[in-house]
Amino acid sequence: MTAHRARLTEMDIQRLVKAADDDERAEAAHKLCRNMDRADLDDRDRQAAQKIVRLLANDAAELVRRAMAVTLKASDLIPNDVARRLAADVDSIALPIIGASPAFSDEDLIEIVRGGAALRQVAVAGRPRVSRDVAQALADEGCEQAVRALAANDNADLSERALGAIVDRFPDSAEVVTSVAYRQVLPLHITERLIELASETVREHLVSRHAMAPETAIRLAQYARERATVDLVDQAASSADLGAFMAQLNLRKALNASLLLRGLARGQMAMFEHGLAELANTPHHRAWLMIHDAGPLGLKAIYDRAGLPPRLFQAFRAGVDTWRALSAEGVDTASEVFRQRMLERFLTQRPNVLRDDLAYLMERLDQAPVRPARIAATAA
């Protein structure tokens, strides 16, 4: 500790010892703890600081203990035994420490959760990091408020088993279901269970943000159950295995020219490739070659083999040509900018498509997140 910092600390210790009332001692404790936390301490200074922390943790005045707990709640100066003692104190002292202190082990936090106090469970659930074991304990035993806070904490390591436990325990809690639904990553079967439970708004978020099994996507798309509809183009784009997704669509008679044209017009070339490969009963790499690298007749050959309607071929030809032209301009084919420009250019060619497909594409153009003015600025 620097000489100036040491003198400051000594003065503050003297002030703390001599203070006559709790308010003055709490103010001295706050300043002392702040100085210690900010100082660059060597091993000897650190040992001295932790002795002071122990003295403050044992102070008879709640105000003094609270000043220390709030000021050092996220500090590594608090030893584990002191953190445990403070966690057993009154809420005004315990909650800041429980919610932020790095001194606790997973076992300590699980013990707090199993103690059953709702506010303390909530504090654990909202920590800057919640390990998988602690998250599981909260999912299994936490109160509804704590589980909601846990689900809303994207720094909580929630396993598939923990998410399942949460949905099992609180299927009728709109707040819990919504918190789970808005997590950044969700396992497939959890998404599908939430679709059954969520409100219309949350359900629409789920089907647009997270992938689901082809069977579920097809069922929702076809029957518009509970007002929720699924865009199979979006679901294909988010699928981890496009080949399997296309195979499932084909098995259920949902893979057709209309779906492939909608996907191609929206820039989803991989969907188009895998779809043609499935319908033509040919490996994906061969379909790719026929579409991209087999001259002007390659696309026609695999298109005919796939059994798609001859009258729509020119629309597909226009889609492939538009995709190639935009790719040659250097636009990232995975970007929203590319997809909207693809859709705009495709529609300006007045392709000969079915009325329903044209209405779908126009609607998607209106809903696109990247507006034309922004696209022009990006392209400039």
C-alpha positions in Angstrom: 0.0 0.0 0.0 1.4 3.4 -0.8 2.4 5.7 2.1 -0.5 8.1 1.3 -2.9 5.2 1.1 -1.6 3.7 4.3 -2.0 7.1 6.1 -5.5 7.4 4.8 -6.4 4.0 6.0 -4.9 4.6 9.5 -6.8 7.8 9.8 -10.0 6.1 8.9 -9.4 3.3 11.3 -8.9 5.8 14.1 -12.0 7.6 13.1 -13.9 4.3 13.1 -12.7 3.4 16.6 -13.4 6.9 18.0 -16.8 7.4 16.4 -19.4 7.9 19.0 -22.6 7.0 17.1 -23.6 4.3 14.5 -24.1 6.8 11.7 -20.6 8.2 12.0 -19.0 4.8 12.4 -20.9 3.5 9.3 -19.6 6.4 7.3 -16.1 5.7 8.5 -16.5 2.0 7.6 -17.7 2.8 4.1 -14.7 5.1 3.4 -12.3 2.6 4.9 -13.7 -0.3 2.8 -13.7 1.8 -0.3 -10.1 2.7 0.1 -9.1 -0.9 0.8 -10.9 -2.2 -2.2 -9.3 0.4 -4.5 -5.8 0.0 -3.2 -3.1 -2.1 -4.8 -2.4 -4.4 -1.8 0.5 -6.7 -1.3 0.2 -9.9 0.7 0.8 -8.2 4.1 -1.6 -5.4 3.4 -4.2 -7.9 2.2 -4.0 -9.8 5.5 -4.4 -6.6 7.4 -7.4 -5.6 5.3 -9.1 -8.9 5.9 -8.6 -8.5 9.7 -10.4 -5.2 9.4 -13.2 -6.9 7.4 -13.6 -9.5 10.1 -13.8 -6.8 12.8 -16.5 -5.0 10.8 -18.5 -8.2 10.2 -18.6 -8.6 13.9 -19.6 -5.0 14.7 -22.7 -4.8 16.9 -24.2 -2.0 14.8 -26.3 -3.3 11.8 -25.6 0.0 10.0 -21.8 -0.6 10.1 -22.1 -4.2 8.9 -24.4 -3.0 6.1 -21.9 -0.3 5.0 -19.2 -2.9 4.8 -21.4 -5.5 3.0 -22.6 -3.0 0.3 -19.2 -1.5 -0.3 -17.4 -4.8 -0.6 -20.2 -6.9 -2.0 -18.2 -7.8 -5.2 -14.7 -7.6 -3.7 -12.3 -10.5 -3.3 -11.2 -9.0 0.1 -14.1 -10.8 1.9 -12.9 -14.3 3.0 -15.3 -17.2 2.6 -16.0 -17.5 6.4 -16.9 -13.9 6.5 -19.2 -14.1 3.5 -21.0 -17.1 5.0 -21.5 -15.2 8.3 -22.9 -12.1 6.4 -25.2 -14.4 4.4 -26.8 -15.4 7.6 -27.3 -11.8 8.8 -30.4 -9.7 8.3 -31.6 -9.2 4.7 -30.2 -5.7 4.3 -26.7 -7.1 4.9 -27.1 -10.6 3.4 -28.7 -9.8 0.1 -25.9 -7.6 -1.4 -23.3 -10.2 -0.4 -25.3 -13.2 -1.7 -26.0 -11.5 -5.0 -22.4 -10.5 -5.9 -19.6 -11.9 -3.6 -17.1 -14.1 -5.4 -16.2 -15.7 -2.0 -19.0 -18.3 -2.1 -18.5 -21.8 -3.3 -21.2 -23.6 -5.3 -21.9 -25.6 -2.1 -22.4 -22.4 -0.1 -24.9 -21.1 -2.7 -26.8 -24.4 -2.9 -27.1 -24.3 0.9 -28.6 -20.8 0.7 -31.0 -22.0 -1.9 -32.1 -24.9 0.1 -32.6 -22.7 3.2 -35.8 -21.7 1.4 -35.8 -17.9 2.0 -37.3 -16.4 -1.2 -35.4 -13.1 -1.2 -32.1 -15.0 -0.8 -32.9 -17.4 -3.6 -33.7 -14.5 -5.8 -30.3 -13.0 -4.9 -28.5 -16.2 -5.9 -30.5 -16.4 -9.1 -29.5 -12.9 -10.2 -25.7 -13.3 -9.6 -23.4 -12.2 -12.4 -22.7 -15.9 -12.9 -24.7 -18.9 -11.8 -23.0 -22.3 -12.3 -24.8 -25.3 -13.6 -25.1 -27.0 -10.2 -26.5 -23.9 -8.5 -28.9 -23.3 -11.4 -30.1 -26.9 -11.1 -30.8 -26.4 -7.3 -32.8 -23.3 -8.0 -34.7 -25.0 -10.8 -35.6 -27.9 -8.5 -36.3 -26.0 -5.3 -36.4 -22.3 -5.9 -39.6 -20.3 -5.4 -41.4 -18.9 -8.5 -39.8 -15.5 -8.1 -36.3 -17.0 -7.9 -36.9 -19.3 -10.9 -38.2 -16.4 -12.9 -35.0 -14.4 -12.1 -32.9 -17.4 -12.9 -34.5 -17.9 -16.3 -34.1 -14.2 -17.1 -30.4 -14.4 -16.3 -28.5 -15.3 -19.5 -25.4 -15.7 -17.4 -27.0 -18.6 -15.6 -25.8 -22.0 -16.9 -29.1 -23.8 -17.3 -28.9 -27.3 -18.5 -31.7 -29.0 -20.5 -32.7 -30.9 -17.4 -32.9 -27.6 -15.4 -35.1 -26.0 -18.1 -37.3 -29.0 -18.1 -37.7 -28.9 -14.3 -38.7 -25.2 -14.5 -41.3 -25.9 -17.2 -42.6 -28.9 -15.2 -42.9 -26.9 -12.0 -44.4 -23.7 -13.4 -46.3 -24.4 -16.5 -49.1 -22.0 -15.5 -46.9 -19.1 -14.7 -46.9 -16.7 -17.6 -43.9 -14.8 -16.1 -41.7 -17.9 -15.8 -42.7 -19.2 -19.3 -41.9 -15.8 -20.8 -38.5 -15.6 -19.1 -37.6 -19.1 -20.4 -38.9 -18.3 -23.9 -36.7 -15.2 -24.2 -33.4 -16.9 -23.3 -30.8 -16.7 -26.1 -30.5 -20.4 -26.5 -33.1 -23.1 -26.0 -33.0 -26.9 -26.6 -35.4 -28.1 -29.2 -37.8 -30.0 -27.0 -38.0 -27.1 -24.5 -39.0 -24.7 -27.4 -41.8 -27.1 -28.4 -43.1 -27.4 -24.9 -43.1 -23.6 -24.5 -45.1 -23.2 -27.7 -47.9 -25.2 -26.0 -47.9 -22.9 -22.9 -46.9 -19.4 -24.1 -49.0 -16.4 -24.9 -49.5 -15.4 -28.5 -46.8 -12.8 -28.5 -44.3 -15.1 -26.8 -45.2 -17.9 -29.1 -44.6 -15.8 -32.2 -41.1 -15.0 -30.7 -40.4 -18.7 -30.2 -41.3 -19.8 -33.7 -39.4 -16.9 -35.3 -36.3 -17.1 -33.1 -35.8 -20.8 -32.3 -35.7 -23.9 -34.4 -38.2 -26.7 -33.8 -38.6 -30.2 -35.1 -39.9 -30.5 -38.7 -43.0 -32.3 -37.5 -43.9 -29.4 -35.2 -43.1 -26.8 -37.7 -45.2 -28.5 -40.4 -48.1 -29.0 -38.0 -48.1 -25.3 -36.9 -47.7 -24.1 -40.4 -50.5 -26.1 -41.8 -53.1 -25.8 -39.0 -52.3 -22.3 -37.6 -53.0 -23.7 -34.2 -53.9 -21.2 -31.5 -53.3 -18.3 -34.0 -49.6 -19.1 -34.2 -48.3 -19.7 -37.7 -44.8 -20.9 -38.6 -42.9 -19.8 -41.7 -41.2 -23.0 -42.9 -38.6 -20.9 -44.8 -37.5 -19.3 -41.5 -37.5 -22.7 -39.8 -35.4 -24.2 -42.6 -32.9 -21.3 -42.3 -32.5 -22.0 -38.5 -32.2 -25.7 -38.9 -28.9 -27.3 -37.9 -29.4 -30.1 -40.4 -31.0 -28.8 -43.6 -30.9 -32.2 -45.3 -32.9 -33.9 -42.6 -35.3 -31.0 -42.4 -36.0 -31.2 -46.2 -36.4 -35.0 -45.9 -39.0 -34.5 -43.2 -40.8 -31.9 -45.2 -40.9 -34.3 -48.2 -42.1 -37.2 -46.1 -45.0 -35.1 -44.9 -45.8 -33.7 -48.4 -44.8 -30.2 -47.5 -41.8 -29.9 -49.8 -43.1 -28.3 -53.0 -42.3 -25.7 -55.7 -44.0 -23.0 -53.8 -41.9 -23.4 -50.6 -38.7 -23.7 -52.6 -39.4 -20.6 -54.6 -40.2 -18.6 -51.5 -37.0 -19.7 -49.9 -34.9 -18.9 -53.1 -36.5 -15.5 -53.5 -35.5 -14.7 -49.9 -31.9 -15.6 -50.5 -32.0 -19.0 -48.8 -29.9 -20.8 -51.5 -28.9 -23.7 -49.2 -32.5 -24.5 -48.6 -33.1 -24.5 -52.3 -30.1 -26.8 -52.9 -31.1 -29.3 -50.3 -34.7 -29.2 -51.4 -33.9 -30.0 -55.0 -31.5 -32.7 -53.8 -34.3 -34.3 -51.8 -36.9 -34.1 -54.5 -34.5 -35.4 -57.2 -33.2 -38.1 -54.9 -29.6 -37.1 -55.4 -26.8 -36.2 -53.0 -26.5 -32.5 -52.0 -23.0 -32.1 -53.6 -24.4 -33.2 -57.0 -27.3 -30.9 -56.7 -25.0 -28.1 -55.9 -22.9 -28.8 -59.0 -26.0 -28.9 -61.2 -27.3 -25.6 -59.9 -24.0 -23.7 -59.8 -21.4 -25.3 -61.9 -22.9 -27.3 -64.8 -23.6 -24.6 -67.3 -27.0 -23.3 -68.4 -28.5 -26.7 -68.7 -27.6 -28.0 -65.2 -30.3 -26.3 -63.3 -33.0 -27.4 -65.9 -31.8 -31.0 -65.7 -32.1 -31.3 -61.9 -35.3 -29.1 -61.8 -37.0 -31.6 -64.2 -35.6 -34.6 -62.3 -37.2 -33.1 -59.1 -40.6 -33.1 -60.8 -41.2 -29.4 -60.3 -43.8 -27.6 -62.6 -42.3 -26.6 -66.0 -44.3 -23.3 -66.0 -42.3 -22.1 -62.9 -38.9 -22.9 -64.2 -38.2 -19.3 -65.5 -39.0 -17.9 -62.0 -36.5 -20.3 -60.5 -34.0 -19.4 -63.2 -34.5 -15.7 -62.4 -34.0 -16.5 -58.7 -30.7 -18.3 -59.2 -29.4 -15.7 -61.6 -30.3 -12.9 -59.1 -28.5 -14.8 -56.3 -25.4 -15.2 -58.4 -25.3 -11.5 -59.4 -25.7 -10.3 -55.9 -23.0 -12.7 -54.7 -20.6 -11.4 -57.4 -21.1 -7.9 -56.0 -19.5 -9.0 -52.7 -22.6 -8.8 -50.5 -22.5 -11.3 -47.6 -25.0 -13.9 -48.6 -25.8 -14.6 -44.9 -26.7 -11.0 -44.1 -30.1 -9.4 -43.8 -29.0 -6.8 -46.4 -28.4 -9.5 -48.9 -31.7 -11.2 -48.3 -33.7 -8.0 -48.7 -31.8 -6.9 -51.8 -32.4 -10.4 -53.2 -36.1 -10.2 -52.5 -36.4 -6.7 -54.0 -34.5 -7.6 -57.2 -36.4 -10.8 -57.7 -39.7 -9.0 -57.4 -38.7 -6.2 -59.8 -38.3 -8.9 -62.5 -42.0 -9.6 -62.4 -41.6 -13.3 -62.1 -44.4 -15.6 -63.2 -45.3 -17.0 -59.8 -48.5 -18.0 -58.2 -50.7 -15.3 -56.6 -50.3 -16.7 -53.1 -46.5 -16.8 -53.4 -46.4 -13.3 -54.8 -48.5 -12.1 -51.8 -46.2 -13.9 -49.4 -43.1 -12.3 -50.9 -44.6 -8.8 -50.9 -45.6 -9.3 -47.3 -42.1 -10.5 -46.4 -40.6 -7.4 -48.1 -42.8 -5.2 -46.0 -41.8 -7.0 -42.8 -38.1 -7.0 -43.6 -36.0 -5.4 -40.8 -33.6 -3.6 -43.1 -35.4 -0.9 -45.0 -34.4 0.3 -48.6 -32.9 3.6 -47.4 -30.6 1.7 -45.0 -29.7 -0.8 -47.7 -28.7 2.0 -50.0 -26.5 3.5 -47.3 -24.9 0.2 -46.6 -24.2 -0.4 -50.3 -22.7 3.0 -50.8 
